[in-house]
Amino acid sequence: MFYSLIKRNSRANRKENSIYFVSMIIAIIAFYVILSLENMDVIRFIKDMESDAVHKLLSLVPALYVFSLCVIFFLVFFTTRYQMERRNHELGMYLMLGMKRSRLFFMLIAEDLLNTFLSLMIGLPMAVLFSEVTSLAVARVVGIGILGHKFTISMTGILWTVGGLLLVKLVTLVILSGRTVHKEPMDLMKNSAVGREKKQRKTESVSCLVAGVILLIAAYGIGLAARDFTLMSMKLLLGLLLCGTTGTFLFFQGLYPFFNYMMKKQKGKPGLGSFTLRQLQESVFLKNGSLAVISLLALISFCCMAFGISSALTEKPVHHMDYTFSGEEEKVKKTLEESGVMEKFQAFYPMHTSNLDTDLMVSGEPEKGFYELDYENILRALKAEKDSEGKENVLYDFEENGFLSFPHILCISDYNALLKAAGESEISLKENEIMLYASSEFSGGGKEEILKKILQEDLKVYLNGEPYTLSRELAEYDIVTDSAITLAYALVLPDDLFWEAVSKNENQVSTYWNGVLKESVVREQGLIQAISEINQELNQTAFGEQTEVAYESYVENIGRHLFYIIAESYTTLYLGVIFLVIANTALGTQYLMYQRQTGKRYQTLVALGGSYEALSKSGRTQIRWYFLLPVLVACVSAVFGILSFTEGLLSSYFKMQKNHIIFVGILVILVICVVEYLYMMAVMRASDRTIRELMKRKREED
């Protein structure tokens, strides 16, 4: 009988608190995914190439785990307290009927642990499946088609997930169940009061509202003006956080007169409009601190999830070569032939690059002449364009960073060999024509568009006083495999002009050798597997020692790209999910607690002839406003937060795709708003059940 009662109560709790039950399953999935990160294929894939970086990333996992447990503890504590208060009348009846306090204590713990075990049984298989699907999806996004996927279950991840959740649950249950069972039956069965009403003058509320809006605008301005938070003064960064946090609290504290104004508009109108607004005024005003905290949690969640998803969907590195070797030609080719690798390449070509010095020292004196470069026409054309992000970025590169003051130069025959290997048409330069090179890795932020636009104006640059026309085409293909060391800007010169420019100082010429694998090799083994096997062979030669010759493959490049995704996307997505679960569950639970506390008011309305439809409509209207206020503030702040993220906190790799990240990030925020709407509908259904229960209890009392 007793154990049947536990099962029945446990089932009823799941039904009444389905939102919380689903939230715990989501939390379990998030815990397992982050704890099993080390066993994922993508991590194993990049471990050999980025071992130090991967170890640093994995060392953050325990800190994230402990932090998440602390945050989840408050969520569980808050929600369990609501469940206890909701059942006060029922628990008081158990004591009135003679149930021992120790037995009641055991019953409460057993009921909750039964639901916990059920959530684990549902959540853990879903977590394992989600982890495997995520691993394959990430590999697919970055272009790794074949990884030799192995299905793995992280027992460590399962144990820490189960242990952490049970620890949080037990601590919470012992505290709250102990408090509940030590109360007297009459204390449990009486209705709890809403709380003492706060007093605040209208001028004080308006001042808080105005100050809050001003501080929020100031925070948005600081975030947008920031170029790089790592270089910002800590005072400025702290000012941003202080303005944003304080502004949010003041904004919610100043909403009291807004509801007063709306209530005046409701005077004389039929229905429960005044009751609804009074309820909202009281709940929002009395709980303004809680709503501000929930709004800030939602803001953090929106920013983390928007950034995590958008950065995970960034474009993968452009693939048009498989290897880049450095060293003397004879040594490089000899080593490749001895290892038997040379025959696997269908294309093998040099890539020469050098600096165009404008002040070369000869015999202790500067020699002016050929090395004199005048690119004022480029700057003039840029400044004549309409103000835009691309214009600002290119001008910053040219004027502040000086990319064209001491430019790199490339040889047209080498660049044509690159195009031919990539299956593109070769370029023919006309007489006295050169080409501007801007790497695709560095041409984000609107740079590519503005450069292509000004190149249509037949611009001229002057070398040693001689005019050279810039080609209307822009060279964009990366010249080596390693995107981390490719050039940002350069000038592509005809062969004779290139060698004439470097003739007085050939030591400045850097030579790389690019290789493209045969299609038959790639078709037989797959690109990643083929490169990985060749890397193992090369590591047994002089290339492994990296003394006189060295190499970089596409696998290392894609591995670096993949590490950026794991480090910056997985962690932010994990935190975003955790904070979203906490914010939503706390928001819904807090409203339902308030509705329970004011249950006598609903029962009074029933006695006065209020219908279920009218009461349900009032409750749903309250929920809309209750969700709208914190979520709307969080959404507006999140848009500015995404802009600040891309300006001040992104790695240099992701900054090149800033516009893409902003666009996808805003779309993600809109999708999250849809999720918020679905969550709000779930809370509305819970509110309807509460109103039915209150009406039923009132009829029974009558």
N, C-alpha and C positions, 0 to 999 in steps of 0.2 A: 504493500500500500504506500509506504513512505517513498520507495524508489520510483513507483509509478507517478507519485506527486512531483518528484524531482524532474522526471522526463516531461511531464505535462507542462510544468512551469517553464522548463527550458525551451520547449517548443513555442510556448506563448511569448516568451521574451524575444525569441528570434523573429517572430511575426511582428511584434510591436516595435522592435528595434532593428528592422531589416537594413536600414541605412548604416547603422553602426556595424552590423554583421558583415555587410559587403565591404565597408571601409577596412575592417580588420583583414579580410582576404587580400585586398589590394596592398595593404601594408606588408603582409607576409610575402607576397610576390616581389615587392620592392626589396625587402630584406634579403631574400635568397639571391636575387639577381646580382646585387652588389657584393654579397659575401662569396658568391661562386665565380667572381670575375676572373680569378686566376686560372680556372679550369676551362675557360672559353677558348675556342679555336683561334679567335682573333688575337688573344693575348699570347697564346703559345706561338703564334706565327711571328709576332714582332719581338718576342723576348730576346732572340739571338742578336737582332739588329739594334734594338733600343733597350738593352737590358737594364742599364742604370735608370733610365727614365721610367721603365715599367716598374722597377722595384720601388721607386719613389711614389708612383701612383698607388701601388698596392699597399704601401705603408700608410696611406691615408685612409684605407678602408676601415681599420679598427676605430679610428677617430670618428669617421662618419657613422659607424655602427653605434658607438656609445652615445654620440650626440642624438641620433635618431631614437634610441631607447629612452633617453631623458624626455624628449619631446612627446613620444608616444605615451609615456607614463602619464603626463598631464592630460592627454586626450582620454585615455582609459579611465583615469581618476574622475574626470569631469563627467563623462558619459555614464559611468557606473553609479555615480552619485545621483544622477538624474533617474536612473532605473530604480534605485533604492527609494527615492522620494516618491516616485510614481506608484510604488507598491506599498507605501506606508500603511494605508488602510488595511490591505490584505495581510501584511505582516503583523499588524496589531491584532487582527482577528485570530491569527494562529496562536499568539500568546494568550489571548482571552480564552481560547478553547483548551488551554493547558499544555501546549507544546513547550518543552524545555528550551531555555535560551541556547544551550550548547547544541541541541538538535537543530534549532533554527539557524544557528551559525554554520553548521555543517551543510544544511540544505542550501543556503545561499552560495556557499563556495562551490558545492557540487554542481548546482545549476549553471553557474558561469563557466566552470571548467569544462562541463560537457559541451557547451557552445564553443569554447576555445578549441577543444580537440576536434570538433566538427569543422571549424574554420581552417584548422591545420590540415585536416584530411582533404579538404577541397582546395585549399590554397597551395599546398606544397606540390601536388602534381601539376597544377596550372603554372606554378613558378618554374618547375623544371622544363615544361614544354615551352613557356615563354622565353626562358633563357636560351634554349636551343634555337628557337625561331629567330630571336634577336641576333644571335651569333651569325646565323646564315644570312640574315637580312643585311647586317653591317658589311659582311664580306661581299654581298651582292652590290651594295651601294657603291663601294669603293672599287669594284671591278675585279674582285678576286673570285673567279668562277669555280675553281677546283682547289679545295684546301685539304682534301682527304678527311672530311668531317667524321668525327668520332663522337657518338652519343655518350655523354658523361653525366653522372649525378654526383654533385659535390656533397659528400657526407658531412664535411665540416660546415658547409653553408646550412645544411638542414639542421644540424645539432645546435648551431649558434642561433638560428632563427627560432627553433622550438624553445631552446633554453631562455633566450631573451624575452620572448612573448610570455612564457609561463612565469618568469620572474616578475615581470611588470604586473601581470594579472594577479598573482598571489599576494604581492605587496599591497596592491590596491584593495583586493577583497578582504584581506586581514584588517586593514585600517577601517574601511567603510562598513564591513559586516560587523566588526566589533562595536563600532559606534551605534549601529542600528539595533542590535540585539540587546544592548544595555539600556535602551530607552523604555519607558513605561508604555503599556498599551494605549493609554489615553493620549499620550504625546504623539504616538504614531498615527492614531486614527483621526486626530483633529486636522483641519485644513491649515496649511502654513500661510503666513501673511506674506504679502508682496514685498513689503519693506517700507521704510520711512521715506516719505516724499522729500526730494531735495528742493531747496529754495534757491532761486537764482533770478536776479533782476534782468529785465529785457535788455537794458544797455550793456550789461555784462555779457549776455549771450551773443548779442550782435558784435561786440568787440572781439569775442573769441572767434566767431565765424569769419570776420574780416581778416583778423590776424592769421587764422589758419590758411585762408586762400592766399594771402600774400606770401606766407612762408612756403607753401607748396609751389607757387610760381617761382619763387627764388630757388628752390631745390631743382625744379625743372631747368631753369636757366643755367645753374652751375653745371648740371649734368650735360647739357647740350654744348656748353662752352669748353668742356674738358676735352683735351686732345689725347692725353695719356695719363691715367690715374697713377701709374707707377712712377711718373715723373712729377706728379702734382705734389704740392705741399700737403702734409698730413692735416694741417689746419683747414685747408680748403675741402679735403675729403670728409673730415669730421663735420665741417659746416654743412656739407651736402646731406649727410645722414641726420644731423641735428635738425635742420630745416624741414626735411621730409617727415621725420617722425613726429616732431612737435606740431607741425602744421596739420598732420592727420588727426592727432588727438584734439587739437583746438577746433578743427572743422566739425567733428562730431559733437563736441561739447556745445557748439554754437547753433545746433539745429533746433533748439527748443522753440524760438520764436517763429520758425518756419511752420511748425505744426499748429501753433496758436493762430497764425494767419489763416491756415486752411480750415481750422475749426470754425472761425468766424464766418467763412464762406458757406459752411454747412448748416448754419442756424436756419431753422424753419423748413428745411428740406426733409422729406420722408425717408424712412429706412434707418439703417444703423450706421450712417456715415459719421456722426459725431462720436458714437461709441468706438468705432474703428480707429478714428484719429486719436481719441483719448488713450486708447490702448497703445497705439504707436508712440504717441508723445511720451507716455510713461515708460514704455519698454526701451525706447531709444535713448531717452534722456537719462534714465536710471542706469542704463548699461552702455553709456557712450564710450567708456574706457574699453570695455570688452569688444565692442564693435570696431573701435580703432585698431585694437590688436589683431582682430580677425582680418580687417582690411589690409594691414601690413603683411600678415601671413599670406594672404591671397596674392598680394603684390609680389612677394618673393617667389611664390609658386609660379605665377604667370611669367615672370622674367626668366626664371630658370628653365621652365618647360619650353617657352618660346625660343630661347637661345639654344637649348639643347637639341631640339628637333631641327631648327633651321641650320645649325652648324653641322649636324649629322647629314643633312641633305646637300652640303656644299659639293661643288663639282670635284671629281677626282683629278689627279694630275694628268695632263695631256700625255698620251703615250704615242711617240713616233720613233723611239729608239729604245734598245734594250740594255745597252752597255755604254759606258764612257770610261776610257782608259787614259791615264796620264803617264808621261815618261818619254824617253827617246824612242823614235820610231823603230829602230832596229831591235832594241831590247823588248819593246812591247810585242812586236810581231814574233820575235824569236820565242818568247815565253809562251805565247798563245799557240804557236805551232808545236812546240815541244809537249804541251799539255793535251794536244789533239783537239783543241777548242776552235781553232781558226777555221776549220772546214765547216763549222756549223753556222757561219755568218754568210748571209747573202749580200750584205753591204757593209763596207768598212772604209771609213773616210776620215780625213783630218778636219779639225776645227781650230783655226788659228785666231788668236785674239791678242790685242795689245792696247796700251794706253797711247793716246795722241797728246804727248807733252807739248805744252805751249811755252815752256821755258827750259830748254835742254841745255845743260852745262857742257861746254866743250872747251878744254884747255883753261878751265877756271873762269871762263866768261860766258854769259848767256848768249846763245845764238838764236836770234829771232829769224823767222823766215817761213819755211813751209809749215811749221807747227803753229802758226798763228791762225786761230779760228774765230770767226765773227758769226755769231748766231742771233744777232739782234733782231733780224727779220722774224725769227720764230717767236721771240718774246713779244714783238710788236703785234703779230697776228693773234697770239694768245690773249693779250690784253684787250684787243679790239672785240673779242667775243663777249657774249652776254655772260653775266655772272652765273656760275654754276659750280657744283661740287667738283666736277672734272677739271674745270679751269683752275680752280683754287689749288687742287692737288698737283697738277702739272707745273704750275708756276712755283709752287713750294719746292718741288723736286729740282727744277732748273735753277731757281734763284737762291734758295736756302741751302739745299743739299749739293748744288753745283754739279749735277750729273753731266751737263754739257760743257762745263768749264774745263774739265780734263777728261774728255770722253774716251770710252773704249771704241776700238774700231774692229771691224770684221772684214773678211775677204769674201767677195761675192761668189767665187767658185765653191768655197766651203759651204756657204749657206745654200747654194743651189744643190749641192750633193745631199744636204739634209732634206731639202724639199723633194728631191727625186726618191730618196729612200722612204719618205712618208707618202709617196704616191701623188704628190702635188706637182703642178706645173712650175718649171724653172723660170727665173726672172732674168730679163735682159735689161741692162742699164744702158741708157743712151749716152752719147758723148757728153762729158761734163755733168753727169748725173750721178747722184749718190742716194742712199736710202736710209731712212730713220728706222732704227730697231727699238722696239719696246716689248719686253718679255710679257707673255700672257700672265705669268705669275705675279707681276707687279702692276698690271694695267687695270685693276679694279677701281672702284670709286669714280667711274665716269671718265677715266683717263683715256681709254681706248677711243671712245666716241669723239672727244674733243680733238685728239691728235689726228684722227682720220678726217675730221672736218677741216682743220686748218691746212692739211696737206693738199687739199684740192685747190689751193690758192697759188700754186707755182712758186713756192718759197725758195729763196736762194740763201745759201751760206757761203762764206768766203774762207778759202784756205790759201794762205800766203797771198792774199789780195785777189785771187782768182775766183770768179763766181762758179758755184756748183748748184744745180737745181735739185731740190729734194723730190724724189719720186712720189707720185700720188699714192702709191701703195705703202702700207706699213708692214715691216717684217716683225712677226710675232712669235714664231716657233722658238721654244727654248733650245739653246745651242748645245746643252749637255743634259745628261740624264738627271743629275742631282739638281732639283729645283731650288734647293737651299743656297746654291752658289751661282746660279745663273745670273746673267747681267740684267740690270734694270733697263738701261738705255745704252745705245751704241749707234755708231754710224757704219753702214755697210758700204765699203768702197770697192771700186774696180780693182782687179788683182795688181795691176802695175802701180796704181796709186797707193795701195796698201803697202806693198813691199818698198816703195820709195819712202813712205812715211816712217818705216821702221829700219831703214837701211843703216842709219847712223847709230842705232842702239838696238841690235837684234836680241839682246839679252832680255828685253822687255816682252818679247813675244812668248805667249803661253800656248802650247799645243796640246790639244786633246784628240783622242781617237774614238769616234763613235761607231758602234756596231749594231746591226739589226739581224736577228736570228732568221734562219731559213723558215719558210712557211711549213715545210714538211716536218721540221723539228717541233714547232709549236703545235701543229695539228696532231702529231703523234703523242705528245706528252702533256700538252696544255702549257700556256705561257709561264705560269707561276712555277709549276713543277720543273719545267725545262730550265728556267733561270736558276732555281734552287740547286739543281743537280750540277749545273755548270759552276755555280759559286763554290760548291764543295771541291770540285776539281781545281779551280783557280786558287783556292786557299792552300792547296798542297804545293804551290809554286811560289815564285818570288812575289806574286801579287798578295799572297797571304802575309808575307813579311812587311809589305808596304814600305820598302826602302827606296829603291830607285824607280819602281813602277807601282801603280795603284789602280784600283778600279772602283766604279760605282755602278750598281745595276738598278733596273726599274723596281725590283723587289724591295731594295732598301728605301727607295723613294716612296713607294706605296706604303711601306711599313711605317715610315715617318708620318705620312698623311693619316694612316689608320690610328697611330698613337694620339694624334691631335684629336681625332674624333672620340676615342675612348676617354682620354683625359678630360676634355672640355665638355663633351656631350653626355656621357654616361653619368658623371657625377652630378651635373646640373639637372638632368632628367630625374635622377633618383631623389635629389633634394626637392625638386618641383613636385613630384608625386606625393612625397611625405607631407610637405606643407599644404598641398591641396586637400589631402585627406583630412588633415587636422583642422584646417580652416572651415571646410564644409561641414564636417561632423560637429564641430563646436558651434557653428552658426545655427544649424538645424536643431541641435540638442538644446541650445540656450533658449531658442524661441519656444520649443515644446515644454521646457521647464516653466517658462513664464506663463504659458497658457494653462498649465496644470495649477500653478499657484493662484491664478485668477479664475479658477473654475467656478467659484460661487457666483461670479458676475454672469457667466453664461447660464447658470441654472436660474438666476433671477430673471434673465431675459426670457427663459422658457416659461417661467411662472407668469410672466406678463404677456404671454401669447406669441413669443418669438418662434418662428419655424426653423426647422433644420436647414433649409435652403438659405435663409437669411443669415443664420449663424455661420454656416459654412462659407458663404460669400465674404463675410466680414473677416473670418480667419484667413482665407486665401489672400484677401487684399493686404492684410497685415504682413503676411509672409512675403508677398511681392516687394513691398517697401522694405521689409527687414533684410531681404537679400540684395535688393537693388542698391541701397545706399553704400554698403561696404564694397560690393563687387564693382559698382560703377567707378568709385574712387580708385580702386585697385587697377581697373582697366586703363583709366586715363594715365595714372602714374606708370603703368607697365609699358605703355607706348613710349613715353619719355625714357623709361628705364632701358628698353631695348636700344634706343638711340645712344644712350650713354654707354651701354655694354659694348656696342660696336666701336665706339670712339675710344673708350678708355681702358677696357679690360680684355679685348681680344688679342690673341697672339698675332704676330705679323702675317702668318699664313691666312687666317680667317679675315684679316682686315682687307685683303685684296678682293674679297667677295662680300663686302659690307652691304651693298645694295640688295644683294640676293638674301642675305641673312635678315635684313630689316623687313623685306617684303614677306618672306616666309614666316618670320616671327609675328608679324601683325596678323597674318592668316591663322596662325596657331592660337593667338589670343582670342580670335573670333570663334574658333572651334571650341576652345575651353569655355567660352561664354555659353555655347550650346550645351555643354556638359553641365554647367551651372544651372541652366534652365531645367534640364532633366532632374537634377538633384532637387531643385526647388519644387518640382511637381511631386517628387517622392515625399518631401516634407509636408506638402499640402494634403496628400492622402493620409499621412499620419495625423495631421490636424483634424481631418474629417472624422477619423476613428475616435480621437479624443473627445470631440464634440458629441458624437453618438453615445459614448460611454457616459459623459456628464449628463446628457438628457435622460438616459436610461436610469441613472442613479437618482436623478431628481424625481422621476415618476415613481420609482420604488419607495422613496421617502414619503411621497404624497399618499 
